Amino acid sequence: MKTFLSIGTGPGIGLATADRFSTEGFNTVLSSRNPEQLEHYVQTSQKKRRVSAFMDVDASDTESIKRLIARVLQQYGFIDVLHYNAAALRQSNITEQPADTFLSDLSVNIAGAMVAIQSVLPLMLAQRKGTILLTGGKFGIIPVPEYISLSVGKAGLRTLALGLFDDFKFKGIHICTVTASASNGADLAWSMGVAQAFWQLYSTPYDDWVAEIAYH
């Protein structure tokens, strides 16, 4: 059975994407700093005989991310799909935000993704397979001054996907992003649409791989 790991699982895109992959027979491992938000989903999915687990992670702490991935690899042997969904959704502009919170936001929004990628790469490269999904956003293309740290973070995630896509594809690894409109994040149907876009990226044949899907 294949394993899907979600880092920064939230009640919108994170859970919808995990659910989409679980319906295809994946082990779904969810991780978050807020386990109470996910407890009901885990219980429900287990009743439906979908194998799900919850693990704690602090996406602002690179060592926490490393420990999470090591634990998943120890338990499941391989991570077929990594979904990095963590984000610091701080509303603050350049004149208001101090440097320390800007740096902590970037730790979640971009540095955590980089460390997660670095942590899953050795086994993916050895087996020449694997998929890395990044939750992007339109702020990465059209930055919003009132969400400056999120805008910079989403731009960084998009750069990771676009910049690494060709090299990773040559090595059998699909790194890609869904650039999602940020205005509908709480809507279930919209989140399920984003999840379907992630499934499309995963299930597309090798010759048709792309680095990005825009979802509105």
Rosetta blueprint (number, residue, H / E / L):
1 M L
2 K L
3 T E
4 F E
5 L E
6 S E
7 I E
8 G L
9 T L
10 G L
11 P L
12 G L
13 I H
14 G H
15 L H
16 A H
17 T H
18 A H
19 D H
20 R H
21 F H
22 S H
23 T L
24 E L
25 G L
26 F L
27 N E
28 T E
29 V E
30 L E
31 S E
32 S E
33 R L
34 N L
35 P H
36 E H
37 Q H
38 L L
39 E H
40 H H
41 Y H
42 V H
43 Q H
44 T H
45 S H
46 Q H
47 K H
48 K L
49 R L
50 R L
51 V L
52 S E
53 A E
54 F E
55 M E
56 D E
57 V L
58 D L
59 A L
60 S L
61 D L
62 T H
63 E H
64 S H
65 I H
66 K H
67 R H
68 L H
69 I H
70 A H
71 R H
72 V H
73 L H
74 Q H
75 Q H
76 Y H
77 G L
78 F L
79 I L
80 D L
81 V E
82 L E
83 H E
84 Y E
85 N L
86 A L
87 A L
88 A L
89 L L
90 R L
91 Q L
92 S E
93 N L
94 I L
95 T L
96 E L
97 Q L
98 P L
99 A H
100 D H
101 T H
102 F H
103 L H
104 S H
105 D H
106 L H
107 S H
108 V H
109 N H
110 I H
111 A H
112 G H
113 A H
114 M H
115 V H
116 A H
117 I H
118 Q H
119 S H
120 V H
121 L H
122 P H
123 L H
124 M H
125 L H
126 A H
127 Q H
128 R L
129 K L
130 G L
131 T E
132 I E
133 L E
134 L E
135 T E
136 G E
137 G E
138 K H
139 F H
140 G H
141 I L
142 I L
143 P L
144 V L
145 P L
146 E L
147 Y E
148 I H
149 S H
150 L H
151 S H
152 V H
153 G H
154 K H
155 A H
156 G H
157 L H
158 R H
159 T H
160 L H
161 A H
162 L H
163 G H
164 L H
165 F H
166 D H
167 D H
168 F H
169 K H
170 F H
171 K L
172 G L
173 I L
174 H E
175 I E
176 C E
177 T E
178 V E
179 T E
180 A E
181 S L
182 A H
183 S H
184 N H
185 G L
186 A L
187 D L
188 L H
189 A H
190 W H
191 S H
192 M H
193 G H
194 V H
195 A H
196 Q H
197 A H
198 F H
199 W H
200 Q H
201 L H
202 Y H
203 S H
204 T L
205 P L
206 Y H
207 D H
208 D H
209 W L
210 V L
211 A L
212 E E
213 I E
214 A E
215 Y E
216 H L
